Amino acid sequence: MTMAKWKAVFATLLLMAASVPATAGERIGVSTADAPQLQGEFVVHNPTNMNMIYEVQWGSHGQWTRYAIGPRQQRRHWHSLDGNGRAPSPYLRFDTRANDRQVTWKRYDIDFGRVGYSGFGPRGNINEALHYEFTARGNALDLVRR
């Protein structure tokens, strides 16, 4: 057999091998190793010299959860994102008047950014978390976005 015939036979065998379907027990295309794994995240900073107590709620009907954050500390808050990159809207509330022996709640609509692995591609890991910080002027307290 000539070299040209061997090349033709070899090429035909390669094509036949490439067109063989998967066997019955073989699973194809089910790996999620490179799927996005993202969460919506915001970070609360306390640059004041006092302990701050506040509550966070995910979604308008979610449970309020209380947190305490010390002076010059920060705390991350996150929620898993769905397949469309959405999570329930976060809300934050706290007493806006210090040392008045009353509770004067103020509720803030908070935004979040995406954090985690963005899936296969050039971006890889991302951190777009939004940052907020408490401010104090006398006994008036507020929350501002950094």
Buried (B, 14 or more C-beta within 10 A) or exposed (E): EEEEEEEEEEEEEEEEEEEEEEEEEEEEEEEEEEEBBBBBBBBBBBEBEEEBEBBBBBEEEBEEEEBEBEEEEBBEBBBEBEEEEEBBBBBBBBBBBBEEEEEEEEEBEBEBBBBBBBBEEEEEEBEEBBBBBBEBEEEEBEBEEE
